[in-house]
Amino acid sequence: MSEVQGVNMVKLIWRTFWILLVVTIVEVTAAISLTGHLPQMILNTFYILMSGAKAFYIVSVFMHLKFEVKYLMITILLPMLFLMFALCVFLAEGNSWHHLKNY
């Protein structure tokens, strides 16, 4: 078994698998049951946050960034946060254009 800084990688990978599975099940359940009951903007924001959480776990465990230095993580995570912010702004702008087009 591989050991990285005293962490059993097999257990870490299985734990990550179960976390990703639960997040995906919550995401799919919300898509099936909440579509039509909540505003689409709220659902889109929820999907973006859930996808961001999955991306964080995938990058931190499978790309081993969990064990890298702090500045490398900041270099990767900070642009990702800006990208997620821009995505939320673009979704809000598109929603605004969609409503203006209907009037």
TACOR-V958069 format. One record per residue. SS is DSSP state (h for helix, s for strand, l for the rest). OMEGA is omega in radians with two decimals (* if undefined). NEAR is the number of other ideal C-beta (glycine too) atoms within 8 Angstrom. Layout:
ss/omega/near
SS/OMEGA/NEAR
SS/OMEGA/NEAR
This chain:
ss/omega/near
l/-3.13/5
l/3.07/5
s/3.07/8
s/-3.14/8
l/3.07/5
l/-3.13/4
s/3.09/8
s/-3.02/7
h/-3.14/10
h/3.10/8
h/3.13/7
h/3.13/10
h/3.10/10
h/3.09/8
h/3.11/8
h/3.09/12
h/-3.12/8
h/3.09/8
h/3.12/9
h/3.11/11
h/3.14/8
h/3.13/8
h/3.13/12
h/3.11/9
h/3.09/8
h/-3.13/9
h/-3.13/12
h/3.10/8
h/3.10/8
h/-3.14/11
h/-3.11/10
h/-2.98/7
h/-3.04/7
h/3.13/9
s/-3.10/8
l/-3.14/3
l/3.13/5
s/3.06/7
l/-3.08/5
h/3.14/7
h/3.11/9
h/3.11/8
h/3.11/13
h/3.11/9
h/3.10/10
h/3.13/10
h/3.13/11
h/3.13/12
h/3.12/8
h/3.10/11
h/3.07/9
h/3.10/10
h/3.11/9
h/3.12/11
h/3.12/9
h/-3.13/9
h/3.13/12
h/-3.12/11
h/-3.06/10
h/-3.07/8
h/-3.00/11
h/3.06/7
l/3.05/7
l/3.11/8
h/3.08/10
h/-3.08/6
h/-3.12/7
l/-3.14/7
l/-3.06/5
h/-3.05/5
h/3.07/6
h/3.10/9
h/3.12/10
h/-3.14/8
h/-3.12/8
h/-3.05/10
h/-3.12/9
h/3.06/8
h/3.11/8
h/3.09/10
h/3.08/8
h/3.12/8
h/3.11/8
h/3.09/10
h/3.13/8
h/3.11/8
h/3.09/9
h/3.12/10
h/3.13/8
h/3.08/8
h/3.11/12
h/3.12/9
h/3.10/8
h/3.09/8
h/3.11/10
h/3.12/8
h/3.13/8
h/3.12/8
h/3.11/8
h/-3.13/7
h/-3.12/6
h/-3.13/5
l/*/4
